[in-house]
């Protein structure tokens, strides 16, 4: 099941990881949030027209909200409600722009981005006449990319290399639809992810009668045996070119 609200339109792709920016053949290392000059150089490498921005998970936190059977009436009231729930759930101190999408009755996916970061990106795009169609978290872009082939319950790891062999990032899982989302800014090596994050998540899904049968991994060159059918995703899958 794709999540249509944030599905990518027909536009050029600007890819922002915490450690790199990719725009067509333009690839440059990053060390955290890009500067305006770095973004301008990347956008200049793309054809004229609209762009879709795929943004580092740690800059675009997400949360699944469950058992929301009654919502405030009116678009503005609902927007304020989801923003409040999102801020409370993640204990955020800085204001975030939040989008929410119902993934099944009573369950909503909310994704946000710091308001100042979003505003700087939009203002830059306006100055350069490069319309932004979407700002999508990396994990969600990858999930939507996989969605047509997700015949079995499974997991996706969207990883951000922090230092040699250690990763922060996102774990999502699905059965009939998205059912689990967890994010960690603290880096662990692959064995730590297996022991402290994947195994407990798989145990939870087992209790929920949604045991995962496959594991997709983005951001790591290799992965230890997890007991699941494992596929490493690489740049060729996303960018359509050889490394």
C-alpha positions as CSV (number, residue, x, y, z in Angstrom):
1,X,0.0,0.0,0.0
2,X,1.5,3.3,-1.1
3,X,0.8,6.4,1.0
4,X,-0.5,8.8,-1.6
5,X,-0.4,12.1,0.2
6,X,3.4,12.1,0.1
7,X,4.0,10.0,-3.0
8,X,6.5,11.7,-5.3
9,X,5.2,13.6,-8.4
10,X,6.8,13.7,-11.8
11,X,9.7,16.0,-10.9
12,X,13.5,16.0,-10.6
13,X,14.9,14.3,-7.4
14,X,17.0,16.1,-4.8
15,X,18.3,13.6,-2.2
16,X,19.5,14.9,1.1
17,X,21.2,12.5,3.6
18,X,23.0,13.8,6.6
19,X,26.2,12.7,5.0
20,X,25.6,13.6,1.3
21,X,23.5,15.3,-1.3
22,X,22.6,13.7,-4.6
23,X,21.1,15.6,-7.5
24,X,21.5,13.8,-10.9
25,X,25.2,13.4,-11.4
26,X,26.0,16.0,-8.6
27,X,27.1,14.1,-5.5
28,X,28.8,15.9,-2.6
29,X,29.5,15.0,1.0
30,X,27.7,16.8,3.8
31,X,28.2,17.1,7.5
32,X,24.8,17.8,8.8
33,X,22.2,20.2,7.5
34,X,23.3,21.7,4.1
35,X,24.0,25.3,3.6
36,X,22.1,27.4,1.0
37,X,25.2,27.4,-1.2
38,X,25.3,23.6,-1.1
39,X,21.6,23.3,-1.9
40,X,21.9,25.9,-4.7
41,X,24.8,24.0,-6.3
42,X,22.8,20.7,-6.2
43,X,19.7,22.3,-7.6
44,X,21.7,23.8,-10.5
45,X,22.7,20.3,-11.5
46,X,19.0,19.4,-12.2
47,X,16.9,20.2,-15.3
48,X,14.7,23.2,-15.0
49,X,11.3,22.6,-13.5
50,X,9.8,21.3,-10.2
51,X,11.8,19.2,-7.7
52,X,10.9,16.6,-5.2
53,X,13.1,16.6,-2.1
54,X,13.8,13.4,-0.2
55,X,15.1,14.5,3.2
56,X,17.1,12.8,5.9
57,X,14.9,10.9,8.4
58,X,16.5,12.6,11.4
59,X,15.4,16.0,10.0
60,X,11.9,14.8,9.2
61,X,10.8,12.8,12.3
62,X,7.6,10.6,12.0
63,X,5.3,8.9,14.3
64,X,2.3,6.5,14.1
65,X,-0.7,7.7,16.1
66,X,-3.3,5.0,17.0
67,X,-6.8,4.9,18.4
68,X,-7.8,8.3,17.2
69,X,-11.5,7.7,16.9
70,X,-12.7,11.3,17.2
71,X,-10.9,14.3,15.7
72,X,-11.7,18.0,16.1
73,X,-14.0,19.5,13.5
74,X,-12.5,21.7,10.8
75,X,-9.2,21.7,8.9
76,X,-7.4,24.2,11.2
77,X,-8.5,22.5,14.4
78,X,-7.3,19.1,13.1
79,X,-4.0,20.6,11.9
80,X,-3.4,22.1,15.4
81,X,-4.4,18.8,17.0
82,X,-1.9,16.7,15.0
83,X,0.8,19.3,15.5
84,X,0.2,19.1,19.3
85,X,0.1,15.3,19.4
86,X,3.2,15.1,17.2
87,X,5.1,17.5,19.5
88,X,4.0,15.7,22.6
89,X,4.8,12.2,21.3
90,X,8.4,13.1,20.3
91,X,9.0,15.6,23.1
92,X,10.1,18.3,20.7
93,X,11.2,21.7,21.8
94,X,11.3,23.5,18.5
95,X,8.3,24.2,16.3
96,X,7.6,21.7,13.5
97,X,5.5,21.8,10.4
98,X,3.4,18.6,10.5
99,X,1.5,16.6,7.9
100,X,-0.8,13.7,8.9
101,X,-2.3,10.9,6.8
102,X,-4.8,8.2,7.9
103,X,-3.2,4.8,7.0
104,X,-6.1,2.8,8.4
105,X,-9.2,3.6,10.5
106,X,-8.1,5.3,13.7
107,X,-4.4,5.2,12.8
108,X,-2.5,8.2,11.4
109,X,1.0,8.8,10.2
110,X,2.4,12.2,11.1
111,X,5.6,13.5,9.7
112,X,7.2,16.9,10.5
113,X,10.1,19.1,9.7
114,X,11.5,22.1,11.7
115,X,9.6,25.2,10.6
116,X,12.8,27.2,10.2
117,X,14.4,24.5,8.1
118,X,11.4,24.1,5.9
119,X,11.1,27.8,5.5
120,X,14.7,28.2,4.4
121,X,14.3,25.4,1.9
122,X,11.1,26.9,0.4
123,X,12.6,30.5,0.3
124,X,15.7,29.2,-1.5
125,X,13.5,27.3,-4.0
126,X,11.5,30.5,-4.7
127,X,14.6,32.6,-5.2
128,X,16.0,30.0,-7.7
129,X,12.5,29.5,-9.3
130,X,12.7,25.8,-8.4
131,X,9.2,24.8,-7.2
132,X,9.2,22.2,-4.4
133,X,6.4,19.6,-5.0
134,X,7.2,17.5,-1.9
135,X,9.4,17.3,1.1
136,X,9.4,13.5,1.9
137,X,11.2,11.6,4.6
138,X,13.7,9.2,3.2
139,X,12.1,6.1,4.8
140,X,8.7,7.0,3.3
141,X,10.2,7.5,-0.2
142,X,11.8,4.0,0.1
143,X,8.6,2.5,1.5
144,X,6.6,3.9,-1.4
145,X,9.3,2.6,-3.8
146,X,9.0,-0.9,-2.4
147,X,5.2,-0.9,-1.9
148,X,4.1,-2.5,-5.2
149,X,6.2,-5.6,-4.4
150,X,5.4,-5.9,-0.7
151,X,3.5,-9.2,-0.9
152,X,4.7,-10.4,2.5
153,X,4.8,-8.7,6.0
154,X,8.2,-7.2,6.5
155,X,10.5,-4.5,7.8
156,X,12.5,-1.7,6.3
157,X,15.6,-0.1,7.8
158,X,16.4,3.4,6.6
159,X,19.9,4.0,8.0
160,X,22.1,7.0,8.3
161,X,25.9,6.2,8.7
162,X,27.2,8.2,11.6
163,X,30.6,6.8,11.9
164,X,32.4,3.7,10.6
165,X,30.0,0.7,10.9
166,X,27.5,2.6,13.1
167,X,24.0,3.8,12.1
168,X,21.1,5.9,13.3
169,X,17.8,5.7,11.5
170,X,14.3,4.4,11.1
171,X,12.6,1.0,11.4
172,X,9.2,0.5,9.8
173,X,7.1,-2.6,9.5
174,X,4.0,-3.6,7.6
175,X,1.4,-6.3,7.4
176,X,-1.6,-5.3,5.3
177,X,-0.5,-1.7,5.8
178,X,2.1,0.2,7.8
179,X,1.9,-1.0,11.4
180,X,5.1,0.0,13.2
181,X,7.5,3.0,13.0
182,X,10.5,3.6,15.3
183,X,13.3,6.1,15.0
184,X,16.7,6.4,16.8
185,X,19.2,9.2,16.6
186,X,21.7,7.2,18.8
187,X,24.0,5.2,16.5
188,X,24.6,1.5,16.9
189,X,26.5,-1.1,14.8
190,X,24.6,-3.8,12.9
191,X,24.8,-6.3,15.7
192,X,23.4,-3.6,18.1
193,X,20.6,-2.9,15.7
194,X,19.9,-6.7,15.5
195,X,19.9,-7.2,19.3
196,X,18.3,-4.0,20.6
197,X,16.0,-2.8,17.8
198,X,15.1,-5.5,15.3
199,X,14.7,-8.4,17.6
200,X,12.4,-6.5,20.1
201,X,10.4,-5.1,17.2
202,X,10.0,-8.6,15.6
203,X,8.9,-10.0,19.0
204,X,6.3,-7.2,19.3
205,X,5.0,-7.9,15.8
206,X,4.8,-11.7,16.6
207,X,2.6,-10.9,19.6
208,X,0.5,-8.8,17.3
209,X,0.2,-11.7,14.8
210,X,2.1,-9.7,12.2
211,X,5.5,-11.5,12.2
212,X,7.9,-10.1,9.5
213,X,9.1,-12.4,6.8
214,X,11.4,-10.1,4.9
215,X,13.9,-7.3,5.7
216,X,14.9,-4.4,3.4
217,X,18.0,-2.4,4.3
218,X,19.0,1.0,3.0
219,X,22.3,2.7,3.9
220,X,24.5,-0.2,4.9
221,X,26.9,-2.1,2.5
222,X,26.4,-5.5,4.4
223,X,24.3,-6.9,7.1
224,X,24.5,-10.0,9.4
225,X,22.0,-12.9,9.1
226,X,18.7,-11.8,10.7
227,X,16.8,-15.0,10.1
228,X,14.6,-13.1,7.5
229,X,14.9,-12.9,3.8
230,X,17.2,-9.9,3.5
231,X,17.7,-7.5,0.6
232,X,20.2,-4.7,0.6
233,X,19.0,-1.6,-1.3
234,X,21.6,0.4,-3.1
235,X,21.8,3.6,-5.2
236,X,21.0,1.8,-8.4
237,X,17.5,1.0,-7.1
238,X,16.8,4.6,-6.2
239,X,18.8,6.6,-8.7
240,X,18.7,4.1,-11.6
241,X,22.5,4.2,-12.2
242,X,25.5,2.1,-11.4
243,X,27.8,3.1,-8.5
